[in-house]
């Protein structure tokens, strides 16, 4: 308890130093690759530990500087478990593969995806979490939290009467006389979206179930087949089509998550069989051409060309996005 108390005080007092340490730890995982025996496992271990440390430190800083009272109910616990799995699943697959071979790796991957899918279903149907962020607990914007930028200027400016629901402005919450417009208080509506909620839930259901459907397709057609590639792509496109129908009703955070998913469609170029048949040759030729034309570019393109096939084999599964 004393050591934890000392560490907690250090994190709260030095958030900038803590962030720098976490960044160095995360980037060190990339430099470990190819340098020591069993480097993929060691690299993923370093990466997973650095991300878990960041998650732990985020909770400490949020509890110290955050405005909201931390309530770790079922919803938050599920998000925490899914976030931990998100940071550790590649490491787990590599360890299992090293110990029990490919059969063990696919068994571990299937069990992890079943747990993630079932947990996401609870978030979707019980808590109406649409869409579920990736990872479910995003990295904390520490500078904004510490500097107080995330504080809502009107959060303490009014209160709501319990019986009538009428919003009443506090005396201390009123702006200066010169800036008053005498208009009703504009309160943010954080309630769940009811317009098109059925379409949104169907779209998120497709996204959640895609990993298991893709695993089944890989089992039926093989890991190098175009059929399983098109199955996953078709599910993503169907999900985006449903989201686009209700896109104007989504909040800013929801739109950011959908936009991130759309950007991840680029990863289909790095997934089998597209990568093996077309993308690998084009990427390698582009990097070699850039290294010949741009000074010092060879220091970047060389390791990428050397490890690209290795990284593609480890990371670019359809469910990893």
N, C-alpha and C positions, 0 to 999 in steps of 0.2 A: 504493500500500500504506500509506503514512503517513497519508493522508487517511482511508482506510477504518479504520485502527487508531484514529485520533482519534474518528471517528464511532461506532465500536463501543464505545469506552470511555464516550462521552457517553450512548449509549442504555442501557448497563448501569448507569451511575451515576444516570440521571434517567428511570426508566421512567414516572413519573407525568407529567412534562413531555412526554415522547414521546407518551403516550396523548392528552394534551390537544391537541397539535399535529395528530395524526391525526384527531381528532374535528372540529376546526375545518376541516381540509382536506376531510373528507367532507361536512360540512354546507354548505360553501361551494359545492359542486357544485349544490345545490338553489337557492341564491340567484342563481346565474349564469343559470338558466333564464329565457329571455325578455328578458334584459337586453342581450345583444350579438348581433351577426350570427352565424348558424349556432350559436346557443346550445345546441341539443341535443347537437351533437358536442363542443363545448367542455365542457359540463356532464358528459358521460359520460367525457371524457378526464380531467377533474379527479377524478371519482369513482374511475375505474379506477386512476389513479396513487396516490390515497390508500390504496386497499385493497391494492395491491401493496406500497406502503411499509409498511403494517401487517403484511403477511405476512412481509416481509423483517425487520422489527424483531422480530417474534415468534420467528423462527428465532434471531436473535442472543441474545434474552433467554432462550430455552429452552436454548440451548447453555451459557449462563453460569450459570443457576440451576437448570436441570432436573436430575432425579435419574438419568434414563436416559441411557445412551450413545447418541448420535445415529447411526443407521445409515440411510444413504440408499440403500436397495436399490431393486429394481424397483417394489415396491409403493408405497414412499414417493415415488418419482419420478413414477409415474402419478398419484398423488393430487395432487402439486404441479402437474402439467400441467393436470389437471382443475380445480383451484382457480384457476389463472391464467386459464383460459378462462372460468370462471364469472364472474370479475370484469371481463373484457374483451370478452365476446361481443357485448353491446349496442353498445359503441363500434365494434367491427369492422363490425357490420351497418349502422350509421349511416354510417360512412365509405364502405363499399362502395355503399350506396344513393345517397349523394351523388355518387359518381363514375360508377356504371354503372346506376343506376335500380333499379326493383323486381326486375327479372330477376336482376341481380347480387346484390341483397340475399337473395333466396330461394336462390340458388346457394350463397352464403356460409353461410347458416343451415343448409342441408342438409349441407354438408361438415363444419361444426362439430358437428352432431348425430351424424353418422356416426362421427366421431373419438371423441366423448364416449361413444357407445353401445359401440363396440368396446373402448375402454379400460375402461369399467365392466364389460364382460363378463370381461375378464382379472381384475379385482379379485374378481368374483363366483365364477368357476369355478376359478381358480388359488389365490386367497388366501381364499376362503370369506368375503368381506366382506359381511355381511348384517345390517342394511341399510347401504347406502353413504350416508354423511352428505352433507349439502348446506350448504355446500361440503365436499368430502372432507377438507380440513384446516380445522377450525373455528378461530375466533379464540381465541388463547391467553388463559386466565384469569391475567393477569399478577400480580395482587395475591396470588392463592393460591400461585402459583409462588414469588414473592419472599418471602412470609411463611412459606413452608414448610408451608402447610395441606394441600397435596396429598401430602405425604410419608406413606407408609404406616407407621403406627406399628409394625407387626410385620414390616416388610420386612427388617430386619436382626436380628430377634429369633430367627431359626431358620435352619437349613440342612438340606438333604436329602441323605441318604446315597446315593451313586451306585449301589451294587449292590442294596441292599434297598429303596431308595426311602423309608425311614423318615425322619420329620421329627424333628429333634433341636433343642431350644431352646438358644440361646446363653446363657452365664452372664451376660453384660452385658445381654441382652435380656429377662431376667426382670423382672416388675413388683415393686414393694415387697412385703415380706412380708405387710403388712396387707391388701393388695389381691389376693393370690394365691388362686385358687379350685381349683388343682391339676387343672384340666380340660385335656384335649388341646388343642393349638393349633388354632384355627379359621382355616384357610387359604382365601383367596378362590380360587375356581376360575375362571380366565380362559380355559379351554379352549373351543374352538368348540362350539356347541350341536349335539348329534347328534339330539335328539328333534325329530321333525318337520322336519328339515333340508331334505327334499325340498320340502315346502310353502313354506318360507321362501325357498328359491332360486327357486321358480316365481313367488312373489309379487314378489321383487325383479326377476326377469326381465321381468315385465309392466311394472314401473315404469321399467326401463331402456329397454325397447323402445317405450314410449308416444310419445316425441317423433317417432321415425321413422314410426310408424303414423299419428300425427296429421298429419304433413306429407303423407303419401300420401293421407290422407282429404281434406285441404285441396286437394290437387291434383285429386282426383276430383270433389269436391262444391262447392268454392269456399270462400273464407275467411269468408263470411257465412252459410254453410249450418248448419242445426241438426244435420245428420248428423255432420259432423266434431266438433261440440261434444259430442254424445252418445257418439261413439266414444271420445273422450278420457275423459269422465266414467265410462263403463262400464269402461274399463281400470283407472282408479283404484279404483273400487268393488270390482272383482274382486281387485285386489291387496290391498286392506284386508281383504277377507273371508278370504283365505288367511292374512294376518298375524294376524287376530283368533283363528283357530283355534289358534295357537301363542303367543298373547300372554303367557300366564302363564309361559312358559319363557324369555322375553326378558329381557335385562339392563336396568338402569335407563337406560343410554345408548341402547339400542336402542328402548326404549319412548318416550323423548323424541323420537327421530327420527320414529317412526311418528305420534306425536301432532302433531308439526310438520306432517307431510304432510296429516294430516286437517284441520288448521286452514287449510291452503292451499286446501281445497275452496271456501272463501269467495270465492277469486279467480275462480271460475267466474261470479260475478255481474258481474264487470268484463270479461268476455271476450265477444267477438262470437259469436253474435248476441244473447245475453242482454242485454248492455250497451246495444246500439243499440235494442233493442225495449222493454226494461222498466227496467233498473237506472239508466240515465242520468237519466231523468225523476225517479225516486224520490229518488236521491241529491241531485240539484240542489235539489229542493223541500225536502228535509230540511235541507240546509245553509243555504238562504235563510231558512227558518223559525227555525233556531237563531240565525242572525246578527241577526234582529230581536228575539229574546227575551233573548239573552245579551250583555252589554256586551263590547265589544272582539272579539267573535267574528267580525266581518266581516273583520278583518285576517287571519284564518286561512281562513275559508270562501271569501273572495273569490279568492285565488290558486288554491285547489283547484278551484273552479268554472271558472276561466279556463283552467287547464291540464289538467283531468281528461281531456278528449277527446284532447288531445295525448299525455298520458302513457299513456292506454289504447292508442293506436295504436302506441306504441313498446314498452311493457313487457309488456303482458298477452297474450303468446302462451301456448299451453298448456304449452310445455316450459320456461317461465321460472320455474316454481315449484320 
